[in-house]
Amino acid sequence: MCYFLYLASPLTLSEIRAMLPPGASADLASAAEQRLFKLLHAPTKTVAKVLVGRCSCDLVRPRLSDARDDERHLRERYRDMQLPRTAVIQSLARHRREGAPIPPPPSGWTAALGGFVSEHSRNAGASLFFLHFGPSEVPDVGLVQGHQRTPGQVRLNPAGWLEEGTPTLVCRD
């Protein structure tokens, strides 16, 4: 249970990956996640998780150099969710990086994500983004009222365009 950023896009996974900033990756979402997001956004061809390492945490908040300080936020969220200790340990293991750290782009991950979202919108048209934090594999999107943003709004506010737990449709300017 880290943060995971979902993208429901009319593009293929290869096309999505080609636009990502260096160090970021995209993995195909599970079949259940694919079904859910295709219901929310009909033009969807691909549902992917946009990742840095094995989660999307870097795209949401900068990592701290001290692992304990970095994980404190996650531990507090897990405690609020009353997760069993084994689930917390597994989640923290996923969040931790193996091997060499992935350096952020010079402008930082937040700005790099904003650039990717703008480029993706230019190439793909309207696409749905969803930031999830929670214990289930398939996020509980339900009938949550979403937001609509333009690439210009994303570029102007790269740290505030995406709201956790709320679908965000990014359409061309």
N, CA, C and O of each residue as an XYZ file, in Angstrom:
692
protein
N       0.802     -1.185      0.000
C       0.000      0.000      0.000
C       0.841      1.243      0.000
O       1.112      1.853      1.034
N       1.223      1.577     -1.135
C       1.844      2.861     -1.392
C       0.840      3.641     -2.221
O      -0.312      3.236     -2.378
N       1.291      4.752     -2.741
C       0.483      5.473     -3.708
C       0.654      4.799     -5.060
O       1.743      4.342     -5.405
N      -0.436      4.741     -5.823
C      -0.390      4.237     -7.185
C      -1.166      5.187     -8.076
O      -2.309      5.540     -7.785
N      -0.529      5.597     -9.166
C      -1.156      6.493    -10.123
C      -1.605      5.681    -11.325
O      -0.789      5.090    -12.032
N      -2.909      5.659    -11.547
C      -3.497      4.953    -12.684
C      -3.726      5.931    -13.817
O      -4.064      7.095    -13.599
N      -3.537      5.442    -15.028
C      -3.807      6.209    -16.237
C      -4.678      5.361    -17.149
O      -4.276      4.269    -17.551
N      -5.862      5.850    -17.478
C      -6.752      5.202    -18.438
C      -6.633      6.004    -19.727
O      -7.087      7.146    -19.805
N      -6.020      5.396    -20.732
C      -5.601      6.120    -21.928
C      -6.075      5.437    -23.213
O      -6.210      4.214    -23.250
N      -6.326      6.219    -24.263
C      -6.615      5.620    -25.565
C      -5.348      5.122    -26.282
O      -5.443      4.529    -27.356
N      -4.191      5.356    -25.706
C      -2.935      4.912    -26.309
C      -2.570      3.505    -25.857
O      -3.171      2.969    -24.926
N      -1.587      2.913    -26.517
C      -1.073      1.604    -26.116
C      -0.061      1.781    -24.991
O       0.414      2.889    -24.741
N       0.260      0.692    -24.323
C       1.255      0.749    -23.249
C       2.611      1.198    -23.793
O       3.313      1.968    -23.138
N       2.981      0.732    -24.967
C       4.262      1.143    -25.579
C       4.294      2.646    -25.829
O       5.313      3.293    -25.588
N       3.191      3.202    -26.308
C       3.138      4.642    -26.565
C       3.228      5.432    -25.263
O       3.885      6.471    -25.208
N       2.570      4.941    -24.222
C       2.637      5.604    -22.912
C       4.073      5.579    -22.401
O       4.605      6.601    -21.969
N       4.693      4.409    -22.453
C       6.065      4.271    -21.958
C       7.036      5.182    -22.691
O       7.979      5.701    -22.093
N       6.808      5.378    -23.993
C       7.719      6.208    -24.793
C       7.707      7.670    -24.355
O       8.673      8.391    -24.604
N       6.641      8.118    -23.714
C       6.529      9.516    -23.292
C       6.998      9.771    -21.860
O       7.177     10.921    -21.461
N       7.195      8.714    -21.097
C       7.533      8.879    -19.680
C       8.916      9.493    -19.503
O       9.809      9.268    -20.319
N       9.091     10.276    -18.427
C      10.424     10.809    -18.142
C      11.367      9.679    -17.736
O      10.921      8.662    -17.204
N      12.663      9.847    -17.981
C      13.637      8.813    -17.590
C      13.516      8.479    -16.097
O      13.432      9.374    -15.256
N      13.508      7.182    -15.784
C      13.383      6.721    -14.404
C      11.980      6.288    -14.046
O      11.789      5.533    -13.092
N      10.993      6.753    -14.796
C       9.603      6.348    -14.568
C       9.288      5.166    -15.478
O       9.941      4.959    -16.500
N       8.280      4.399    -15.088
C       7.857      3.254    -15.889
C       6.338      3.161    -15.841
O       5.680      3.858    -15.069
N       5.802      2.295    -16.674
C       4.354      2.054    -16.662
C       4.148      0.557    -16.788
O       4.730     -0.091    -17.658
N       3.321      0.018    -15.920
C       2.956     -1.399    -15.960
C       1.467     -1.501    -16.234
O       0.680     -0.661    -15.797
N       1.098     -2.529    -16.956
C      -0.298     -2.774    -17.244
C      -1.036     -3.078    -15.937
O      -0.550     -3.851    -15.112
N      -2.191     -2.479    -15.755
C      -3.013     -2.739    -14.566
C      -3.627     -4.136    -14.679
O      -3.655     -4.723    -15.760
N      -4.114     -4.656    -13.561
C      -4.732     -5.984    -13.546
C      -6.015     -5.988    -14.380
O      -6.534     -4.930    -14.737
N      -6.514     -7.170    -14.685
C      -7.747     -7.296    -15.470
C      -8.915     -6.609    -14.771
O      -9.724     -5.948    -15.424
N      -9.012     -6.758    -13.460
C     -10.103     -6.119    -12.709
C      -9.979     -4.594    -12.763
O     -10.978     -3.890    -12.909
N      -8.754     -4.091    -12.647
C      -8.537     -2.646    -12.738
C      -8.851     -2.147    -14.150
O      -9.422     -1.070    -14.321
N      -8.475     -2.932    -15.154
C      -8.774     -2.564    -16.547
C     -10.289     -2.384    -16.723
O     -10.746     -1.380    -17.269
N     -11.050     -3.363    -16.255
C     -12.514     -3.301    -16.393
C     -13.080     -2.056    -15.702
O     -13.909     -1.347    -16.275
N     -12.637     -1.796    -14.488
C     -13.140     -0.657    -13.726
C     -12.910      0.659    -14.459
O     -13.839      1.449    -14.628
N     -11.685      0.894    -14.889
C     -11.380      2.183    -15.500
C     -11.961      2.314    -16.906
O     -12.243      3.427    -17.352
N     -12.143      1.208    -17.606
C     -12.795      1.272    -18.922
C     -14.259      1.640    -18.784
O     -14.830      2.248    -19.689
N     -14.877      1.283    -17.668
C     -16.253      1.714    -17.398
C     -16.319      3.215    -17.125
O     -17.281      3.881    -17.507
N     -15.301      3.734    -16.470
C     -15.272      5.155    -16.123
C     -14.938      6.045    -17.314
O     -15.390      7.188    -17.390
N     -14.134      5.512    -18.254
C     -13.677      6.326    -19.385
C     -13.713      5.456    -20.642
O     -12.773      4.713    -20.924
N     -14.803      5.558    -21.387
C     -15.071      4.668    -22.523
C     -13.958      4.617    -23.584
O     -13.713      3.535    -24.117
N     -13.273      5.714    -23.921
C     -12.246      5.630    -24.967
C     -10.971      4.877    -24.553
O     -10.028      4.775    -25.337
N     -10.948      4.358    -23.336
C      -9.744      3.718    -22.812
C      -9.374      2.472    -23.609
O     -10.202      1.599    -23.865
N      -8.111      2.423    -23.989
C      -7.527      1.246    -24.637
C      -6.594      0.535    -23.657
O      -6.501     -0.692    -23.648
N      -5.906      1.327    -22.835
C      -4.913      0.802    -21.903
C      -5.103      1.439    -20.531
O      -5.303      2.648    -20.420
N      -5.037      0.616    -19.493
C      -4.986      1.128    -18.124
C      -3.628      0.727    -17.572
O      -3.288     -0.455    -17.511
N      -2.860      1.729    -17.173
C      -1.501      1.490    -16.685
C      -1.310      2.140    -15.330
O      -1.990      3.103    -14.975
N      -0.362      1.588    -14.581
C       0.097      2.233    -13.353
C       1.401      2.935    -13.712
O       2.325      2.313    -14.237
N       1.472      4.231    -13.427
C       2.682      5.008    -13.668
C       3.515      4.936    -12.394
O       3.054      5.319    -11.319
N       4.749      4.442    -12.520
C       5.567      4.117    -11.356
C       6.955      4.735    -11.423
O       7.465      5.064    -12.494
N       7.544      4.879    -10.251
C       8.977      5.128    -10.103
C       9.428      4.059     -9.130
O       9.167      4.153     -7.930
N      10.103      3.046     -9.639
C      10.387      1.865     -8.828
C       9.155      0.983     -8.824
O       8.603      0.683     -9.883
N       8.716      0.565     -7.647
C       7.567     -0.352     -7.550
C       6.289      0.329     -7.087
O       5.287     -0.338     -6.832
N       6.318      1.662     -6.975
C       5.133      2.408     -6.554
C       5.152      3.787     -7.203
O       6.050      4.105     -7.982
N       4.163      4.591     -6.877
C       4.067      5.944     -7.441
C       4.356      7.018     -6.399
O       4.095      8.196     -6.640
N       4.890      6.628     -5.248
C       5.103      7.572     -4.147
C       5.938      8.779     -4.557
O       5.633      9.906     -4.165
N       6.992      8.552     -5.345
C       7.870      9.662     -5.739
C       7.120     10.727     -6.539
O       7.474     11.905     -6.499
N       6.090     10.311     -7.258
C       5.325     11.247     -8.066
C       4.417     12.125     -7.217
O       3.933     13.161     -7.673
N       4.191     11.700     -5.978
C       3.261     12.392     -5.088
C       3.980     13.250     -4.062
O       3.563     14.372     -3.773
N       5.065     12.714     -3.513
C       5.806     13.438     -2.479
C       7.278     13.079     -2.587
O       7.613     11.920     -2.836
N       8.160     14.049     -2.405
C       9.595     13.762     -2.531
C      10.063     12.795     -1.450
O       9.625     12.868     -0.302
N      10.947     11.901     -1.828
C      11.528     10.980     -0.848
C      12.527     11.729      0.016
O      13.224     12.636     -0.440
N      12.573     11.330      1.255
C      13.552     11.894      2.183
C      14.758     10.972      2.221
O      14.623      9.766      2.014
N      15.922     11.518      2.480
C      17.144     10.709      2.462
C      17.171      9.680      3.598
O      17.739      8.600      3.435
N      16.571     10.000      4.730
C      16.494      9.060      5.846
C      15.260      8.170      5.658
O      14.134      8.667      5.635
N      15.472      6.855      5.524
C      14.369      5.915      5.256
C      13.291      5.979      6.331
O      12.103      5.904      6.016
N      13.684      6.118      7.594
C      12.682      6.184      8.671
C      11.778      7.404      8.517
O      10.556      7.307      8.637
N      12.392      8.545      8.250
C      11.602      9.763      8.052
C      10.722      9.635      6.810
O       9.570     10.068      6.801
N      11.287      9.033      5.763
C      10.552      8.869      4.514
C       9.320      7.980      4.710
O       8.260      8.252      4.146
N       9.459      6.940      5.495
C       8.378      5.978      5.681
C       7.372      6.398      6.752
O       6.304      5.796      6.864
N       7.699      7.418      7.534
C       6.817      7.849      8.626
C       5.405      8.161      8.113
O       4.418      7.754      8.725
N       5.313      8.871      7.007
C       4.013      9.221      6.422
C       3.220      7.957      6.087
O       2.028      7.874      6.382
N       3.880      6.976      5.474
C       3.195      5.734      5.116
C       2.748      4.987      6.362
O       1.624      4.489      6.422
N       3.621      4.907      7.352
C       3.277      4.209      8.597
C       2.051      4.846      9.264
O       1.188      4.137      9.783
N       1.976      6.180      9.250
C       0.821      6.866      9.842
C      -0.458      6.524      9.072
O      -1.507      6.290      9.673
N      -0.364      6.497      7.751
C      -1.537      6.138      6.946
C      -1.969      4.699      7.230
O      -3.162      4.416      7.348
N      -0.998      3.794      7.338
C      -1.309      2.389      7.627
C      -1.968      2.259      9.003
O      -2.923      1.503      9.177
N      -1.445      3.007      9.974
C      -2.010      2.957     11.330
C      -3.461      3.445     11.308
O      -4.331      2.849     11.942
N      -3.715      4.535     10.571
C      -5.084      5.053     10.461
C      -6.024      4.034      9.817
O      -7.215      4.000     10.124
N      -5.487      3.212      8.930
C      -6.287      2.190      8.246
C      -6.404      0.920      9.085
O      -7.124     -0.007      8.717
N      -5.701      0.881     10.201
C      -5.685     -0.268     11.117
C      -5.289     -1.564     10.393
O      -5.942     -2.601     10.520
N      -4.208     -1.461      9.640
C      -3.721     -2.632      8.904
C      -2.957     -3.573      9.821
O      -2.324     -3.125     10.777
N      -3.007     -4.868      9.543
C      -2.209     -5.813     10.318
C      -0.718     -5.594     10.043
O      -0.322     -5.131      8.974
N       0.070     -5.936     11.019
C       1.519     -5.731     10.936
C       2.125     -6.364      9.685
O       3.001     -5.768      9.058
N       1.673     -7.555      9.316
C       2.231     -8.229      8.130
C       1.972     -7.412      6.861
O       2.836     -7.348      5.986
N       0.810     -6.797      6.751
C       0.492     -5.968      5.585
C       1.370     -4.720      5.559
O       1.808     -4.288      4.493
N       1.627     -4.144      6.729
C       2.492     -2.961      6.814
C       3.903     -3.317      6.365
O       4.517     -2.581      5.593
N       4.415     -4.439      6.845
C       5.776     -4.867      6.483
C       5.880     -5.101      4.980
O       6.848     -4.672      4.353
N       4.890     -5.779      4.396
C       4.899     -6.022      2.943
C       4.837     -4.713      2.166
O       5.527     -4.554      1.159
N       4.030     -3.793      2.621
C       3.885     -2.512      1.936
C       5.166     -1.701      1.993
O       5.575     -1.113      0.992
N       5.801     -1.666      3.153
C       7.053     -0.921      3.275
C       8.160     -1.557      2.440
O       9.013     -0.855      1.897
N       8.146     -2.879      2.336
C       9.135     -3.567      1.499
C       8.956     -3.158      0.039
O       9.942     -2.974     -0.674
N       7.719     -3.014     -0.411
C       7.471     -2.584     -1.791
C       7.977     -1.162     -1.998
O       8.571     -0.848     -3.029
N       7.737     -0.312     -1.016
C       8.117      1.094     -1.129
C       9.638      1.265     -1.166
O      10.160      2.135     -1.864
N      10.331      0.429     -0.410
C      11.791      0.541     -0.357
C      12.386      0.144     -1.689
O      11.892     -0.753     -2.373
N      13.424      0.809     -2.030
C      14.086      0.535     -3.307
C      15.192     -0.477     -3.129
O      15.932     -0.460     -2.146
N      15.285     -1.359     -4.107
C      16.404     -2.291     -4.144
C      17.407     -1.746     -5.145
O      17.025     -1.191     -6.175
N      18.679     -1.902     -4.848
C      19.705     -1.446     -5.772
C      19.901      0.054     -5.701
O      19.608      0.696     -4.693
N      20.405      0.594     -6.802
C      20.724      2.020     -6.861
C      19.439      2.852     -6.853
O      18.453      2.483     -7.491
N      19.454      3.967     -6.135
C      18.271      4.828     -6.119
C      18.014      5.422     -7.504
O      18.941      5.623     -8.289
N      16.756      5.694     -7.785
C      16.379      6.313     -9.055
C      16.427      7.820     -8.848
O      15.624      8.373     -8.096
N      17.372      8.489     -9.515
C      17.479      9.932     -9.298
C      16.297     10.668     -9.928
O      15.853     10.319    -11.022
N      15.796     11.675     -9.240
C      14.700     12.457     -9.814
C      15.207     13.297    -10.984
O      16.397     13.605    -11.056
N      14.313     13.667    -11.895
C      14.709     14.587    -12.967
C      15.150     15.920    -12.358
O      14.801     16.215    -11.215
N      15.901     16.721    -13.092
C      16.377     18.009    -12.542
C      15.250     18.883    -12.003
O      15.443     19.592    -11.015
N      14.082     18.845    -12.633
C      12.957     19.673    -12.185
C      12.148     19.009    -11.075
O      11.244     19.629    -10.515
N      12.466     17.740    -10.748
C      11.724     16.995     -9.735
C      10.628     16.157    -10.378
O      10.207     16.420    -11.505
N      10.169     15.137     -9.640
C       9.168     14.221    -10.183
C       7.826     14.882    -10.429
O       7.139     14.543    -11.393
N       7.440     15.819     -9.578
C       6.135     16.465     -9.737
C       6.072     17.220    -11.062
O       5.102     17.090    -11.810
N       7.103     18.007    -11.350
C       7.136     18.752    -12.609
C       7.264     17.798    -13.794
O       6.652     18.024    -14.838
N       8.049     16.737    -13.642
C       8.197     15.757    -14.721
C       6.863     15.067    -15.016
O       6.535     14.816    -16.175
N       6.096     14.762    -13.966
C       4.776     14.170    -14.161
C       3.869     15.155    -14.899
O       3.147     14.760    -15.814
N       3.901     16.426    -14.512
C       3.103     17.442    -15.201
C       3.462     17.535    -16.679
O       2.581     17.680    -17.527
N       4.751     17.451    -16.986
C       5.189     17.463    -18.382
C       4.684     16.249    -19.135
O       4.238     16.357    -20.277
N       4.756     15.085    -18.488
C       4.252     13.858    -19.108
C       2.750     13.964    -19.368
O       2.284     13.604    -20.449
N       1.996     14.451    -18.396
C       0.544     14.572    -18.540
C       0.208     15.498    -19.713
O      -0.691     15.202    -20.500
N       0.924     16.610    -19.829
C       0.690     17.540    -20.936
C       1.007     16.900    -22.283
O       0.226     17.015    -23.227
N       2.145     16.230    -22.372
C       2.550     15.556    -23.616
C       1.570     14.439    -23.954
O       1.189     14.271    -25.112
N       1.170     13.688    -22.956
C       0.227     12.599    -23.178
C      -1.095     13.148    -23.712
O      -1.664     12.578    -24.643
N      -1.587     14.239    -23.142
C      -2.844     14.835    -23.576
C      -2.748     15.315    -25.021
O      -3.694     15.168    -25.795
N      -1.607     15.886    -25.377
C      -1.415     16.372    -26.748
C      -1.512     15.220    -27.743
O      -2.065     15.381    -28.831
N      -0.978     14.061    -27.373
C      -0.953     12.905    -28.262
C      -2.213     12.051    -28.188
O      -2.634     11.488    -29.199
N      -2.809     11.948    -27.031
C      -3.898     10.996    -26.820
C      -5.277     11.625    -26.718
O      -6.282     10.948    -26.935
N      -5.339     12.887    -26.397
C      -6.638     13.489    -26.113
C      -7.028     13.217    -24.674
O      -6.165     13.036    -23.815
N      -8.310     13.188    -24.412
C      -8.807     13.040    -23.044
C      -8.403     11.699    -22.444
O      -8.588     10.645    -23.053
N      -7.847     11.762    -21.235
C      -7.439     10.563    -20.504
C      -7.748     10.756    -19.030
O      -7.795     11.878    -18.524
N      -7.953      9.644    -18.363
C      -8.345      9.673    -16.958
C      -7.156      9.294    -16.078
O      -6.478      8.300    -16.340
N      -6.905     10.084    -15.040
C      -5.864      9.802    -14.061
C      -6.532      9.583    -12.712
O      -7.528     10.231    -12.389
N      -5.977      8.666    -11.927
C      -6.543      8.375    -10.614
C      -5.418      8.003     -9.657
O      -4.667      7.061     -9.906
N      -5.308      8.749     -8.564
C      -4.301      8.486     -7.533
C      -4.955      7.699     -6.406
O      -5.945      8.134     -5.817
N      -4.381      6.528     -6.114
C      -4.972      5.612     -5.134
C      -3.973      5.293     -4.023
O      -2.781      5.101     -4.265
N      -4.490      5.243     -2.815
C      -3.739      4.753     -1.657
C      -4.700      3.885     -0.869
O      -5.728      4.362     -0.388
N      -4.365      2.610     -0.739
C      -5.282      1.768      0.016
C      -4.916      0.310     -0.032
O      -4.015     -0.092     -0.769
N      -5.619     -0.489      0.759
C      -5.268     -1.897      0.919
C      -5.692     -2.796     -0.235
O      -5.091     -3.854     -0.421
N      -6.696     -2.423     -1.013
C      -7.172     -3.334     -2.053
C      -6.401     -3.132     -3.346
O      -5.879     -2.052     -3.625
N      -6.345     -4.212     -4.130
C      -5.679     -4.099     -5.428
C      -6.486     -3.198     -6.348
O      -5.933     -2.344     -7.040
N      -7.796     -3.398     -6.349
C      -8.656     -2.590     -7.207
C      -9.159     -1.407     -6.398
O      -9.847     -1.593     -5.395
N      -8.827     -0.187     -6.820
C      -9.262      0.970     -6.052
C     -10.781      1.106     -6.058
O     -11.453      0.710     -7.010
N     -11.296      1.663     -4.991
C     -12.737      1.872     -4.856
C     -13.064      3.258     -5.398
O     -13.138      4.231     -4.648
N     -13.259      3.332     -6.712
C     -13.566      4.611     -7.337
C     -15.026      4.950     -7.136
O     -15.374      6.106     -6.894
N     -15.889      3.940     -7.238
C     -17.317      4.139     -7.009
C     -17.900      5.247     -7.862
O     -17.515      5.416     -9.019
N     -18.809      5.987     -7.305
C     -19.475      7.064     -8.030
C     -18.934      8.429     -7.608
O     -19.676      9.409     -7.553
N     -17.655      8.484     -7.314
C     -17.026      9.729     -6.885
C     -17.071     10.739     -8.030
O     -16.721     10.420     -9.167
N     -17.501     11.943     -7.721
C     -17.495     13.015     -8.719
C     -16.051     13.382     -9.036
O     -15.270     13.659     -8.126
N     -15.696     13.386    -10.281
C     -14.328     13.678    -10.684
C     -14.115     15.137    -11.037
O     -15.015     15.971    -10.941
N     -12.881     15.411    -11.452
C     -12.492     16.752    -11.881
C     -12.099     16.693    -13.344
O     -11.772     15.633    -13.879
N     -12.138     17.840    -13.970
C     -11.617     17.945    -15.324
C     -10.552     19.029    -15.323
O     -10.753     20.109    -14.766
N      -9.427     18.737    -15.945
C      -8.306     19.675    -16.021
C      -7.829     19.754    -17.467
O      -8.053     18.844    -18.265
N      -7.168     20.859    -17.783
C      -6.511     20.991    -19.075
C      -5.012     20.820    -18.853
O      -4.534     20.983    -17.730
N      -4.270     20.498    -19.896
C      -2.807     20.427    -19.733
C      -2.220     21.740    -19.214
O      -1.252     21.730    -18.453
N      -2.799     22.860    -19.619
C      -2.332     24.156    -19.120
C      -2.492     24.272    -17.612
O      -1.604     24.783    -16.930
N      -3.611     23.803    -17.092
C      -3.828     23.828    -15.644
C      -2.843     22.909    -14.928
O      -2.366     23.229    -13.839
N      -2.545     21.775    -15.537
C      -1.580     20.838    -14.939
C      -0.200     21.483    -14.904
O       0.498     21.399    -13.893
N       0.199     22.130    -16.007
C       1.527     22.781    -16.050
C       1.624     23.913    -15.035
O       2.670     24.099    -14.413
N       0.535     24.676    -14.862
C       0.546     25.799    -13.919
C       0.566     25.342    -12.460
O       1.091     26.042    -11.594
N      -0.002     24.176    -12.192
C      -0.100     23.691    -10.820
C       0.266     22.206    -10.762
O      -0.593     21.377    -10.461
N       1.530     21.856    -11.046
C       1.899     20.439    -11.113
C       1.754     19.690     -9.789
O       1.673     18.461     -9.782
N       1.722     20.407     -8.683
C       1.584     19.738     -7.385
C       0.133     19.663     -6.919
O      -0.154     18.992     -5.928
N      -0.792     20.340     -7.614
C      -2.154     20.399     -7.100
C      -3.250     19.986     -8.064
O      -4.428     20.109     -7.729
N      -2.911     19.506     -9.234
C      -3.949     19.161    -10.221
C      -4.623     17.830     -9.928
O      -5.754     17.597    -10.354
N      -3.936     16.958     -9.204
C      -4.407     15.603     -8.966
C      -4.787     15.448     -7.503
O      -4.001     15.761     -6.609
N      -5.989     14.964     -7.271
C      -6.489     14.785     -5.910
C      -6.632     13.297     -5.622
O      -7.234     12.569     -6.411
N      -6.099     12.851     -4.529
C      -6.180     11.435     -4.164
C      -7.637     10.984     -4.070
O      -8.477     11.666     -3.483
N      -7.916      9.821     -4.662
C      -9.244      9.226     -4.569
C     -10.296      9.850     -5.451
O     -11.475      9.521     -5.323
N      -9.905     10.747     -6.349
C     -10.846     11.427     -7.229
C     -10.387     11.279     -8.679
O      -9.264     11.663     -9.006
N     -11.225     10.733     -9.548
C     -10.840     10.636    -10.954
C     -10.639     12.032    -11.546
O     -11.428     12.942    -11.289
N      -9.588     12.190    -12.331
C      -9.300     13.473    -12.976
C      -9.151     13.246    -14.472
O      -8.251     12.533    -14.917
N     -10.034     13.854    -15.237
C      -9.982     13.775    -16.679
C      -9.165     14.947    -17.200
O      -9.488     16.105    -16.936
N      -8.115     14.643    -17.933
C      -7.283     15.692    -18.515
C      -7.594     15.744    -20.006
O      -7.367     14.781    -20.738
N      -8.117     16.887    -20.441
C      -8.527     17.101    -21.829
C      -7.655     18.185    -22.443
O      -7.063     18.996    -21.731
N      -7.580     18.194    -23.732
C      -6.787     19.207    -24.447
C      -7.265     20.611    -24.089
O      -8.434     20.834    -23.775
N      -6.308     21.562    -24.146
C      -6.625     22.981    -23.873
C      -7.674     23.498    -24.827
O      -8.062     24.664    -24.745
